[in-house]
Amino acid sequence: MVFHGPAAEAGVPREVLDALFVQAHTIKTFAAEPVDPAVIAAVYEDIRWAPTQMNSQPMRLSLIASPEAKQRLSPHMRRGNRDKTMAAPMTIIAAWDPNWHHHLEVLAPHREGARAKLEPDPAARREIGQRSAHLQIGYLILGLRAHGLQVGPMTGFNATGVDEEFHTDTGWKTEVIINVGWKPNVDDADAVRPRAGRLSFVDACQIV
């Protein structure tokens, strides 16, 4: 489906959309070139402006780059994800903060009393926090791609074990783990799987 007119002309160039969506693949294994944490910081500087519920901004990231940190993470990964995580130049633990509401004075100063209202309501904090963190994780994946990185998101891990290993001081709750690198591993024929199917607009959407 091709759109024409002023709205289409006002958007980003087609090649940018292709790089972020059409041509991008989930990567299984990466070339060994290291990823500087400063690049991830630059990605975060961009995506932190994207919308979340109440501007809650609950996503929290742990950058796992050192061999020692990888060894701590390894036992908590499912077998099929363990080796590729150990070999990835960087791994990002994407979590959410159950105490995200503590920052509402800065993030949503117009919502007077919101922190006090949410303090005794962990169910509401979880609903808002998880939903908004999932949005932010989507922004993160696109932001990483926009900065030239390749990504391999995973949900195959023991979240409780990861949290006990890395989040005991913060209370953060792990949602997704993302391996990150600059290029696929050219020596691995399975580094980039063939493109799977996608639902069409007609299959997935309705106009009411």
ChimeraX attribute file (.defattr): number of C-alpha atoms within 10 A of each C-alpha:
attribute: neighborCount
match mode: 1-to-1
recipient: residues
	/A:1	4
	/A:2	4
	/A:3	8
	/A:4	7
	/A:5	7
	/A:6	8
	/A:7	8
	/A:8	12
	/A:9	11
	/A:10	8
	/A:11	9
	/A:12	9
	/A:13	10
	/A:14	10
	/A:15	11
	/A:16	12
	/A:17	14
	/A:18	11
	/A:19	15
	/A:20	18
	/A:21	12
	/A:22	11
	/A:23	11
	/A:24	16
	/A:25	20
	/A:26	17
	/A:27	21
	/A:28	23
	/A:29	28
	/A:30	28
	/A:31	17
	/A:32	15
	/A:33	13
	/A:34	14
	/A:35	17
	/A:36	12
	/A:37	13
	/A:38	9
	/A:39	14
	/A:40	21
	/A:41	10
	/A:42	13
	/A:43	20
	/A:44	17
	/A:45	11
	/A:46	14
	/A:47	18
	/A:48	15
	/A:49	12
	/A:50	12
	/A:51	14
	/A:52	19
	/A:53	13
	/A:54	15
	/A:55	16
	/A:56	22
	/A:57	25
	/A:58	27
	/A:59	27
	/A:60	20
	/A:61	17
	/A:62	15
	/A:63	14
	/A:64	23
	/A:65	18
	/A:66	11
	/A:67	13
	/A:68	9
	/A:69	15
	/A:70	18
	/A:71	12
	/A:72	13
	/A:73	22
	/A:74	17
	/A:75	14
	/A:76	19
	/A:77	21
	/A:78	14
	/A:79	12
	/A:80	10
	/A:81	17
	/A:82	17
	/A:83	13
	/A:84	17
	/A:85	25
	/A:86	20
	/A:87	16
	/A:88	26
	/A:89	23
	/A:90	27
	/A:91	26
	/A:92	19
	/A:93	23
	/A:94	23
	/A:95	26
	/A:96	27
	/A:97	24
	/A:98	21
	/A:99	18
	/A:100	20
	/A:101	24
	/A:102	16
	/A:103	15
	/A:104	20
	/A:105	14
	/A:106	11
	/A:107	15
	/A:108	15
	/A:109	11
	/A:110	10
	/A:111	11
	/A:112	11
	/A:113	11
	/A:114	16
	/A:115	17
	/A:116	12
	/A:117	10
	/A:118	15
	/A:119	13
	/A:120	10
	/A:121	10
	/A:122	13
	/A:123	11
	/A:124	12
	/A:125	20
	/A:126	17
	/A:127	12
	/A:128	20
	/A:129	27
	/A:130	21
	/A:131	16
	/A:132	22
	/A:133	25
	/A:134	19
	/A:135	18
	/A:136	26
	/A:137	23
	/A:138	12
	/A:139	20
	/A:140	22
	/A:141	20
	/A:142	21
	/A:143	21
	/A:144	23
	/A:145	20
	/A:146	15
	/A:147	14
	/A:148	15
	/A:149	18
	/A:150	24
	/A:151	28
	/A:152	21
	/A:153	19
	/A:154	18
	/A:155	14
	/A:156	15
	/A:157	22
	/A:158	14
	/A:159	18
	/A:160	12
	/A:161	15
	/A:162	21
	/A:163	19
	/A:164	13
	/A:165	14
	/A:166	19
	/A:167	17
	/A:168	11
	/A:169	9
	/A:170	12
	/A:171	15
	/A:172	23
	/A:173	23
	/A:174	26
	/A:175	19
	/A:176	19
	/A:177	24
	/A:178	22
	/A:179	26
	/A:180	28
	/A:181	26
	/A:182	20
	/A:183	17
	/A:184	23
	/A:185	19
	/A:186	12
	/A:187	10
	/A:188	12
	/A:189	10
	/A:190	13
	/A:191	19
	/A:192	18
	/A:193	11
	/A:194	9
	/A:195	11
	/A:196	6
	/A:197	6
	/A:198	8
	/A:199	8
	/A:200	9
	/A:201	9
	/A:202	8
	/A:203	8
	/A:204	8
	/A:205	9
	/A:206	7
	/A:207	4
	/A:208	3
